[in-house]
Amino acid sequence: IVVPENAYLDDSGSGWKCARGFTSGGDRCTALAVPQNGHLDFAGNSWTCDRGYRERAGACVEAR
């Protein structure tokens, strides 16, 4: 098994998963693009907007 950069072997040892803050794309792990006023979610597989902001078209804008 070839484990790409920013990845680790999965629990079964027969595959791999991307590290927190990275997403898989084919045979590599790419850093998540977290917008300004956003942060990684609990699992680290996606992002969410900071308190007082909401997601709009891939950005975090002030909630009104």
Helices and strands as residue ranges (DSSP letters): E 7-9, E 16-18, E 22-25, E 28-31, E 38-40, E 47-49, E 53-56, E 59-62
